Amino acid sequence: MPRHRVVLIAIAALVIFVTFRADANREIPDSVTLPDGTQLNVETVAGDFDTVWDMNWAPDGAMWITERGGRVARLDVSTGVATSVGEVPGVTERGESGLMGFAFHPDFAREPWVYFAHSYTPAGGGIGNRLVRMRYEAGMLGQMEVLLDGLRGAGNHNGSRLAIGPDRHLYMTMGEAGQRSRSQQRESLSGKILRLTLDGKAAPDNPFGTEVWSWGHRNPQGLVFHPGGALYSAEHGGRAEDEVNRIEKGANYGWPVIEGMCNTGQERETCPAFVEPLAVMAPTVGIAGLEYYGGDLIPGWKGSLIAVALRGASLYRIALSPDGRSSTNVERLFQNQFGRLRDALTGPDGSLYLATSNRDGRGSPAADDDRILRLRPAR
């Protein structure tokens, strides 16, 4: 082998080694400071997860976590001990597809069902998405029931977050699976937010007599209810603007005709038919999980939406107007402090929990990624 090639290979190997070591030793800061001067301690509650997707509080007070490959864990946040509660069968993890959002039945003590959205491989091949529920008994997930399948999937733009509304219906976000035109086809379930009964059927008073609640979405990956009942979603844009939307019954959010605000000539002409976002992040940052912060522990945040970003590796605090119909301020925080962030969840005491997503194939994972982090004021 020519000497110069040996030298180049050695240099390349050294670069790879140094890069790996740098990532492996990357440290989470012990604290971060907010614009108002509030200092928040940052703790790693647990680590060594593989592409965390969703976090929720179980009725017994433990945190449950989904990993994109199909695993489901129960985390005691007081001890940092995570235990497996099972695996969702038939999950296809390819690109961005896999196990995604989940939710607990509102009468969990009597009906111990856990709902999951996940990608799978249909009989004809390719990628599909479906909604299932699994019964939780004796500390493990058991019996599974498919509620809604045949939903289009792809290696990206699958959605899918779940939330139970105050109306006791199940809301499910669906991406357009890379087929833009389907977002504007009301008969398609792609690029929509669905509203379902707890048995997975179309809710009886939906606006179009189908599962569709709202339409014109690209890839909504965040979904949360305000205590007053309003529904908000966070949505990946194309290249220009990510969106946080206030979701209304039957409303059209414009994709792919408009992206973000109606701020171009062509968009202004068509905008009266569509609903503009509550807030935008421009250029796009890969907005993902969305949470409402109603706690008292971080006073400056109370009444705000908290959104986290993947590519943008940041947290966004979106201050809401008193009626919740507009945003009064958007703060970008913690940029590049934790890497890619997939989800946020408020703790019972007002702490904020963050899930990193550095093992999703697009990040630079540290040795103990992915992690669940807890942020709370320094005492």
C-alpha positions in Angstrom: 0.0 0.0 0.0 1.5 3.5 -0.8 2.8 5.3 2.2 0.6 8.3 1.7 -2.5 6.1 1.9 -1.4 4.5 5.1 -0.9 7.9 6.6 -4.3 9.1 5.5 -6.0 6.0 6.9 -4.2 6.4 10.2 -5.3 10.1 10.4 -8.9 9.1 9.6 -8.8 6.4 12.3 -7.5 8.9 14.8 -10.2 11.4 13.9 -12.9 8.8 14.3 -11.4 7.7 17.6 -11.0 11.3 18.9 -14.6 12.1 17.8 -16.0 9.0 19.5 -14.1 9.8 22.7 -15.3 13.4 22.7 -18.9 12.2 22.3 -18.5 9.5 24.9 -17.1 12.0 27.4 -19.5 14.8 26.6 -20.9 16.0 29.9 -24.3 17.3 30.8 -24.0 20.7 32.6 -24.8 20.6 36.4 -26.9 23.7 36.0 -28.4 26.1 33.5 -29.5 29.7 34.0 -32.8 31.2 32.6 -33.0 34.7 31.1 -34.6 36.0 34.4 -31.6 34.7 36.4 -33.2 31.6 37.8 -30.7 28.8 38.1 -31.9 25.3 37.4 -30.0 22.2 38.6 -29.7 19.5 35.9 -29.7 15.8 37.1 -29.5 12.6 35.0 -32.3 10.5 36.5 -31.5 7.5 34.3 -29.6 6.6 31.2 -28.7 3.9 28.6 -32.0 4.1 26.8 -32.1 3.7 23.0 -34.0 6.4 21.3 -36.5 7.5 23.9 -39.8 8.6 22.2 -42.4 9.3 24.8 -42.7 9.8 28.6 -45.9 9.7 30.6 -46.9 9.4 34.3 -48.6 6.1 35.2 -51.5 6.2 37.6 -49.2 4.8 40.3 -46.9 7.8 40.0 -44.1 6.1 38.1 -42.9 7.4 34.7 -43.3 5.1 31.7 -41.0 5.5 28.7 -41.2 4.1 25.1 -38.1 3.4 23.1 -38.4 3.5 19.3 -37.3 -0.2 18.9 -40.4 -1.4 20.8 -39.4 -1.5 24.4 -41.4 -0.1 27.2 -39.9 0.8 30.6 -41.2 1.9 34.0 -38.9 4.4 35.8 -38.9 5.2 39.5 -37.7 8.8 39.4 -36.8 8.8 43.1 -34.3 6.0 42.7 -33.4 6.2 39.0 -34.2 2.5 38.6 -35.8 1.5 35.3 -37.5 -1.9 34.8 -38.9 -3.4 31.7 -42.7 -3.8 31.5 -42.6 -5.5 28.1 -42.3 -4.9 24.4 -44.8 -4.0 21.8 -44.8 -6.9 19.3 -44.4 -6.4 15.5 -42.6 -3.0 15.7 -40.7 -2.0 12.5 -37.9 0.4 13.3 -36.6 1.8 10.1 -35.4 5.4 9.7 -37.8 7.4 11.9 -40.4 4.7 12.1 -40.9 2.5 15.2 -42.7 2.7 18.5 -43.9 6.2 19.1 -46.5 7.7 21.4 -48.6 6.1 24.2 -51.3 6.9 26.6 -53.1 5.3 29.6 -56.8 4.5 29.7 -58.5 7.2 31.8 -60.1 4.4 34.0 -56.8 2.5 34.4 -57.6 0.9 37.7 -60.7 -0.7 36.2 -59.5 -0.9 32.6 -55.7 -1.4 32.7 -55.2 -0.7 28.9 -52.2 1.2 27.6 -52.5 2.6 24.0 -49.5 2.6 21.6 -48.9 4.0 18.1 -46.3 2.1 16.2 -44.9 1.3 12.7 -45.2 -2.2 11.4 -44.6 -4.2 8.2 -47.9 -5.0 6.4 -48.4 -8.2 4.5 -47.6 -6.6 1.2 -44.3 -5.1 2.5 -43.3 -1.5 3.1 -44.2 0.4 6.3 -47.6 1.0 7.9 -48.7 2.5 11.1 -51.3 1.3 13.6 -52.9 1.9 16.9 -52.9 -0.9 19.5 -53.7 -1.3 23.1 -52.1 -3.8 25.6 -53.4 -4.9 28.9 -51.2 -4.3 31.9 -51.4 -7.0 34.5 -49.1 -8.4 37.2 -46.4 -5.8 36.4 -46.1 -6.7 32.7 -47.8 -5.8 29.4 -49.8 -8.8 28.0 -52.8 -9.1 25.8 -52.7 -6.9 22.7 -55.6 -5.7 20.6 -55.2 -3.9 17.2 -57.6 -1.0 17.1 -56.7 0.8 13.9 -54.3 -0.4 11.2 -53.6 0.2 7.5 -52.4 3.7 8.2 -49.8 4.8 5.7 -46.2 4.9 7.0 -42.7 5.6 5.7 -39.2 5.9 6.9 -40.1 9.4 8.1 -43.2 11.7 8.7 -45.1 9.1 10.7 -46.2 11.3 13.6 -47.3 10.0 16.1 -48.3 11.2 19.5 -51.3 10.1 21.6 -53.3 12.0 24.2 -56.5 11.4 26.1 -58.8 14.5 26.1 -61.1 15.8 28.8 -63.9 14.4 26.6 -62.5 10.9 27.2 -61.6 10.5 23.6 -58.2 9.4 22.2 -56.4 11.9 20.0 -53.7 10.6 17.6 -51.3 12.6 15.3 -50.5 11.2 11.9 -47.8 12.5 9.5 -48.3 12.5 5.8 -45.7 9.8 5.3 -43.9 11.8 2.7 -47.0 12.1 0.4 -47.7 15.8 0.7 -50.9 15.9 -1.2 -52.6 13.5 1.3 -52.6 16.2 3.9 -55.2 18.1 1.9 -57.3 15.0 1.1 -60.0 14.8 3.8 -60.7 11.2 3.1 -57.1 10.2 3.8 -55.9 9.7 7.4 -52.4 10.9 6.6 -51.4 14.4 7.7 -54.2 14.6 10.2 -55.0 14.6 13.9 -57.5 11.9 14.6 -60.1 11.7 17.3 -61.2 8.3 18.4 -63.2 6.5 21.0 -61.4 4.4 23.5 -62.1 1.4 21.3 -60.4 3.0 18.3 -63.5 4.0 16.4 -64.2 7.4 14.9 -65.7 9.6 17.6 -69.4 10.1 16.9 -69.4 13.9 16.6 -66.3 14.3 14.5 -66.6 17.1 11.9 -66.5 14.9 8.7 -68.0 11.6 9.9 -64.6 10.0 9.9 -61.7 9.7 12.3 -60.4 13.1 11.2 -60.5 16.0 13.7 -58.1 18.4 11.9 -56.2 18.3 8.7 -53.4 20.0 6.6 -50.6 18.7 8.9 -47.1 17.6 7.8 -45.5 15.7 10.7 -47.0 16.5 14.1 -45.0 14.9 16.8 -46.2 16.9 19.9 -49.7 16.9 21.4 -50.9 18.3 24.7 -54.1 19.5 26.4 -54.3 22.8 28.3 -56.1 22.3 31.7 -58.9 24.4 30.2 -59.4 21.9 27.5 -57.7 23.5 24.5 -55.5 21.2 22.4 -52.1 22.1 21.0 -49.7 20.3 18.6 -46.1 20.7 17.6 -45.3 20.0 13.9 -42.2 19.6 11.8 -42.2 22.0 8.9 -40.3 21.5 5.6 -37.4 23.9 5.5 -38.9 27.3 6.4 -41.0 27.1 9.7 -41.8 24.5 12.3 -45.2 25.2 13.9 -47.0 25.1 17.3 -50.8 25.1 16.6 -53.9 25.5 18.6 -56.1 22.7 17.2 -59.7 23.4 16.4 -62.5 21.0 15.3 -62.4 20.6 11.5 -59.7 23.2 10.9 -57.3 23.0 8.0 -53.7 23.9 8.9 -52.5 24.4 5.4 -49.7 21.9 4.5 -48.4 21.8 1.8 -50.2 24.9 0.5 -48.7 27.0 3.3 -45.9 26.4 5.7 -45.9 28.4 8.9 -47.2 31.9 8.8 -48.9 33.4 5.7 -45.9 35.5 4.9 -45.4 35.1 1.2 -47.5 36.5 -1.7 -48.9 33.2 -2.7 -49.6 32.2 0.9 -51.5 35.4 1.6 -53.8 34.8 -1.3 -54.9 31.4 0.0 -54.5 32.0 3.7 -58.2 32.7 4.6 -58.9 29.0 4.1 -56.3 28.0 6.6 -55.4 28.5 10.3 -52.1 30.1 11.0 -49.8 28.8 13.8 -49.8 30.0 17.3 -45.9 30.2 17.1 -43.2 29.3 14.6 -39.6 28.3 14.7 -37.7 29.5 11.7 -35.8 28.0 10.0 -36.9 24.6 11.0 -35.5 22.9 14.1 -37.2 19.6 14.2 -39.8 20.4 16.9 -40.9 17.3 18.7 -42.5 16.9 22.2 -44.9 19.5 23.6 -45.9 20.0 27.2 -48.0 22.5 29.2 -46.2 23.8 32.3 -48.7 24.6 35.0 -46.4 24.0 38.0 -45.2 26.6 40.6 -41.6 25.4 41.0 -40.4 27.5 38.0 -42.7 30.6 38.4 -41.6 32.3 35.2 -42.8 29.3 33.2 -46.3 28.9 34.6 -49.0 28.9 31.9 -46.5 28.3 29.1 -46.1 25.6 26.5 -42.7 23.8 26.5 -41.5 22.4 23.2 -38.3 20.6 22.5 -36.3 20.2 19.3 -34.3 17.5 17.7 -32.1 19.1 15.1 -32.2 22.4 16.9 -31.1 20.7 20.2 -33.0 23.3 22.2 -36.0 23.9 24.5 -38.6 26.6 23.6 -40.8 28.3 26.1 -44.0 29.6 24.5 -45.8 32.1 26.7 -49.5 32.1 26.1 -52.0 34.9 26.1 -54.7 34.7 28.9 -57.2 33.1 26.4 -54.6 30.7 25.1 -55.3 31.7 21.5 -51.9 33.4 20.8 -48.4 33.5 22.0 -46.9 36.6 23.7 -43.3 35.5 23.7 -41.0 32.6 22.5 -37.7 31.9 24.2 -35.1 29.5 22.9 -33.2 27.9 25.8 -30.4 25.4 26.4 -29.2 25.3 22.8 -26.7 22.4 22.3 -26.5 21.8 26.1 -28.1 18.3 26.0 -28.0 17.3 22.4 -31.2 16.3 20.6 -34.4 16.5 22.7 -37.5 14.3 22.0 -39.9 14.9 24.8 -40.7 17.1 27.9 -42.9 16.2 30.9 -43.8 18.1 34.0 -43.3 16.3 37.3 -45.9 16.3 40.1 -43.7 18.7 42.1 -43.2 21.1 39.1 -39.8 19.7 38.0 -39.3 19.4 34.2 -38.1 16.1 32.8 -36.4 16.0 29.4 -35.7 13.0 27.2 -32.7 13.1 24.9 -32.8 11.5 21.5 -29.1 11.2 20.6 -29.2 7.5 19.6 -31.8 8.0 16.9 -29.2 7.9 14.1 -28.8 11.6 13.7 -27.2 12.6 16.9 -23.8 12.1 18.6 -24.5 9.9 21.6 -22.5 10.1 24.8 -21.7 6.9 26.6 -24.9 7.0 28.8 -27.4 8.3 26.2 -30.2 8.3 25.9 -31.1 10.0 29.1 -33.9 11.2 31.2 -33.0 14.6 32.7 -34.6 16.5 35.6 -34.5 20.3 35.8 -35.5 22.1 39.0 -34.4 25.3 40.8 -31.3 25.2 42.8 -32.1 25.1 46.5 
